[in-house]
Amino acid sequence: MKRIDSAESMQRFAREARAAGRRIGLVPTMGALHEGHVTLVRRAAEESDAVVVSIFVNPLQFGPGEDFERYPRDLDGDARRLASLPVAALFCPEHTDLYPRGFETAVVQDDLSTRLCGAFRPGHFRGVLTVVTKLFGIVQPNVAFFGQKDAQQVLMIHRMARDLDLGVVVRAVETVREPDGLAMSSRNRYLSPDDRRRALALSRALRAVEAAFDGGEHRGDVLRSTLRGEVEGEPGVRLQYAEVASLQDLRDVEQVAAGSRALAAIAAHVGTTRLIDNVVLGGRGRPNAGLF
């Protein structure tokens, strides 16, 4: 695995890989790697000849009072973890390399960015789309891999790649969970033992709404009530949203039509830690029936 610290060197690596006919797969991360990231790398290796993992804690996607300063960072530990995986290059740029003095261009999506997490984190997706566009330009991937836990983010990146003709195939990879159902996340490191137990309310709520949907309940308001009911009574958990939304525009659905799919998504603060999770209703047991 080659470690690359500058955009110029990464672009040179990408040009040489493409000239040699190698297909580049990108796994963008903010580090603090866990088994979910490992799954993304292994999936990327199945579809590409040269896997590039980027690690960059992107300041543009953190709002005032959020956890940018304390976000877990362990670059050397992450590099050791990646060394045993099929990774051709680790790209870990400095802030000034991605955002040099005078940088003032941003990528904005007008509609999807206002839904779900966007309603509570203004500017967050502006930062996400801007850094991903930068990474796509520098790494020049043929295909990029993202975890479905960040479903809204993945849908927006997929739309962006299509709308701007970026020539990158965006893959959404199924959420990796702990044995007890908690979705893997770098922010799980913040949870105290008690908060870790309380956090299971999120995955429990999603299992309940899946069971209701599979049992024939397709009314949006009832499904949303099922999501909320599993979380609102849990001490130490403060629900931010619990929605059943269209996969096309992330707007609330009144009824999930027969044979169609919808996103059941939830966000909550567990203690001081904000967690998100989701499932695709109507996708279970159907091949390739994920986000898109």
N, C-alpha and C positions, 0 to 999 in steps of 0.2 A: 504494500500500500504506500503510495506516494503522498506525502503531506505538502499541501500547497497553501501559501499564505497570502498571495497577491492575486488580484484580478488578472493582471497581465500574464502571469505564469499559468493561471487556470485557463485562460483563453488559448494560450499556446498548446497546452495539453489537449484541449478539446479539438483544436484544428488538426493536430497530429493524429488523434484518434479517429476523427472523421475521414481524414485523408487515407487512413489505413483500412477504411471500410468498417470500422467498429461502431456499433450502436450504443449510444450513451444513455444510461439511465440515471436520473437524479433523485436523491432522497434528501429534501431540504429539512433541516432540523434546527432547534435552538440548543441542542446538547442535552446534558443530563439524561443520557440514553438509557432506555429500558427495553424490555422484550418486545414491546410494540414496534420500536425502531428496528430491532433485529429482524422482525417479520417483514418490514418494508424493504430492508436490504435484500433479504432472501427472495422476495418477490421481484425486486428489480433485477436480480441476477438471472432470473428465469427468462426475462424479456430483453436483456441487453448484454453487450459484450464488455462494457466498461462502466462499472457502477461508481458514481461520484456521490459522496455524502457531504453535505455542507453543514457547518455548525456556525451559527451567528445569532446572537441574542439581539434582536432587531429593536432598537429604541423607538422607531416610528410607530410600532403597534401597541405600545404601552401608554396609557393615559396618566394624568396627574394622580398621584396617590396609589398607583398600581405597583406591582412588585418587580419593576425593572432592576433596581439595585440589588435586591436579594434573590433574584431568580437563580436557581442552582446552576453553578458553573464548575465543570471538572473536565477540562479539555484533555489533559493527559490521561485521565481514567477512561474517557470516551475513546481516545485513540487506541488505548490498549484493548478495549472491547472490540473495536472494529478490526484490529489486526488479525483476528482469527476468522473473519468473515470475508466473503468474496467482494472486496472493495478495492477498486483500482486507485482511487484518489480520495483524500480527505481535504476538503476546501474549507479553510477557517480564516476568512479575511478579517482585517482590522476595520473598525468603524470608519476611519478616514479613507479607507480604500473603497468602500461602497458609497459613502456619503462625503465626498471631498468638499473642501471649502467652495461655496458658491452653488452647491447642489440645491435645486429648487423645483424639480419636476416630480409630480406624483401621479399615480394611477388611481382613478376614482370610478366606482360603479354606483350609479345613482339610486337604483331601486333596492336591490338585494341587500345593500349595506345598511339599510334602515330597519331590517327585520331582525327578530330574535336577538342575538348578542349585540347587533348593531344599535338597537334601541337603547342599550345600557352602556355601550362602550364607543362613544362618538370618536371617529377618527381611526379606530382600530383597524378596520378593513382597508382603509386608505394606506396604512402602513404595511399591511400584509401584501396587498396587491403590488405595491411599489417594490418591495424587496424581492418578491417572487419574480417580477418582471426583470429586475436587475440580475437575479440568479439565472434566469432563462437566457438572458443575453450573454452572460459571462461563460456559463457552463455549456451552452448550446446543446441541451439534451434532446434526444428523440422522444423520450418518454419520462414522465415525472410521477412520483409515487407519494401519496398522502394518506393518512389514517382517517377512516370514516368518523372517528370520534369528533373531529372538527368538521362536521358535515357542511355547515354553512360556508366555511372557508373553502372547502374543496369544490362545492358547487360554484362559488364565485370565481375561483381560479380556472375551473373548466370553462365557464362562460367567457372569461377574459381571454383565454387562449384561443377560443373560437372567434370571438368578436374582433380581436386584433391580428388574426392570422399569424400566430406565433409559431406554428408548425410543431407544437409540442403536444403529444398525447398525454392526457391527464388520467391517472388511474387512482381510484378510491379503493383502499384495502380495508377489509373488515376490521372492526375494532378488536384489539386483543385485551382480554380480561384476566384478572386474577382468578384463582379457583373459586372464590366466593362471589364473583360477578362484578367486582369493581373494575371500571375501565382503567387501564393503565395510563398514567399521566405523570409527567415530571413533577407536577405540583402535588402529587400524593405525598411527596417527601415532607411537605409542610404539616401533614395531619398528625395530631397527637393520637395515641392509641384509642381514646374515646371517640375522637372525631373520625378516625378510620372506620370504626364500627358504625357510627351514624351515617357515614357517607354511603353505606350500602342501601340507604333509602332510595337513591337515584336509580340504581340498577333494578331494585325491587319494583319501583314504579313502572319502569319500562317493561319488565316481565309481565306485570299486571295488565298493562295496556295491550301488549301483544296477545295475551290470553283472551282478553275481551274481544279484540279484533278477530282473532282466529275463531272465536265462538260465535261470530256473526254480528257483533256490534260495530257499525260503521258510522254512527252519528258523531260528528266532530265534537260537539259540546259534551257528550257523555264520555268520550275517550279522554278529553282534556280533564274532566272532573276526576276520572280514574287516576290520571297522572298526579294531579294535585293531592288527592286524598291519601296517597301513599307517602307523601313527603311532609305535608303541612303539620301532621301530628308528631313529627320526630323532633325531640328537643335538640337545640343546638344547630338546627338546619333551617336556614332562611331561604325560602323559595324565591327565585327571581322571575323565572317564567316556566311554564309547562304548556307546550303547544303541539297541535297536530296540524301540519302545514303541507301545502303543495310542494312537490319537488321541482316544479317549474318556476314559481315565483316566491315561495316561502310565506305566502299568505295563508291565514287560517282557512281550513276547509270546513264547510258545513256538513258534508257527507263524503266519505271515501267511496267512490263509485266501484261497483263490482268489477273485479279484475284489474283495478288500478292500484297504485301505491301512494303512500304519504309518509312524511317524516314526523315521527314522534320525538320531540326534542325537549330537553330539560336543562335548566341551569339553576344552581343554588350555591349559597355560601354555607360551607360546613365549618363552623368556628369562624376563622378569618380567611379561609381558603375558598376561592371560587372554583367550582367544578362544573363541567358540562358532560352530557351524555346523550345518546339518541339511538333509535332503531328505525329501520325502514319497515313500515307496516305493509304487508302484502308481498314482501320479498322472500319470506322464509320458504325454502324448498324449491325456489325457482332459480335456475342457473342464471348468473349474470344479472340478477334483479337487484342491484345495489342502487346507488344514488343516480346513475345515469347510464 
